[in-house]
Amino acid sequence: MMTARHWMVIAWPAFLLAGVLEMIVFAMVDPSDLHWFGQPLDWSRQAVYTVGFFVFWAVNMASSALTVLLVLPGRGEDR
């Protein structure tokens, strides 16, 4: 069972890495140059940065959650 501590172990490193990824990606990519299905993305820079951060955070949380689930003991194993 996932406890609150497990969720913090998942969320905090994912949050930090999302911030680092945000800095790296948007140091090289200008949000005003982005296109979606061939059309210019008509979002403000702040909206692109915000959505980008939350996408990076969600992907990193999924990765961390899978790691935590893999190290949790199974039902038949000793705790």
C-alpha positions in Angstrom: 0.0 0.0 0.0 1.3 3.5 -0.9 1.6 5.7 2.2 2.0 9.5 2.3 5.7 9.0 2.7 5.8 7.0 -0.5 4.0 9.8 -2.3 6.5 12.4 -1.0 9.4 10.2 -2.1 7.8 10.2 -5.6 6.7 13.8 -5.8 9.7 15.7 -4.4 12.5 14.4 -6.6 10.2 14.6 -9.6 9.5 18.2 -8.8 13.2 19.1 -8.6 14.0 17.3 -11.8 11.0 19.0 -13.6 12.6 22.3 -12.7 15.9 21.3 -14.0 14.4 20.0 -17.3 12.4 23.2 -17.6 15.6 25.2 -17.5 17.5 23.0 -19.9 14.7 22.7 -22.5 13.6 26.3 -22.5 17.2 27.5 -22.6 17.3 26.0 -26.1 13.7 26.2 -27.2 11.8 29.5 -27.7 8.1 29.0 -26.9 7.1 31.4 -29.6 8.6 29.1 -32.2 6.6 26.0 -31.2 4.1 24.5 -33.6 1.3 21.9 -33.0 0.2 19.9 -36.0 1.7 22.4 -38.4 0.0 25.4 -36.8 1.8 28.0 -34.6 1.0 27.4 -30.9 -1.0 30.5 -29.9 -0.1 30.4 -26.2 1.7 32.9 -24.1 5.3 32.1 -23.1 4.1 31.7 -19.5 1.5 29.2 -20.5 4.0 27.2 -22.4 6.4 27.2 -19.5 3.7 26.2 -17.1 2.3 23.4 -19.2 5.9 22.2 -19.9 6.7 22.1 -16.2 3.6 20.1 -15.4 4.2 17.6 -18.2 7.9 17.2 -17.1 6.7 16.7 -13.5 4.0 14.1 -14.5 6.5 12.1 -16.5 9.0 12.1 -13.7 6.4 11.2 -11.2 5.3 8.2 -13.3 8.9 7.1 -13.5 9.4 7.5 -9.7 6.1 5.8 -8.9 7.1 2.8 -11.0 10.4 2.6 -9.2 8.6 2.7 -5.8 6.1 0.1 -6.8 8.9 -2.2 -7.9 10.7 -2.0 -4.6 7.6 -2.5 -2.4 7.4 -5.9 -0.9 4.8 -8.2 -2.4 1.9 -9.7 -0.3 3.7 -13.0 0.4 7.1 -11.4 1.2 8.3 -10.5 4.6 8.2 -6.8 5.4 
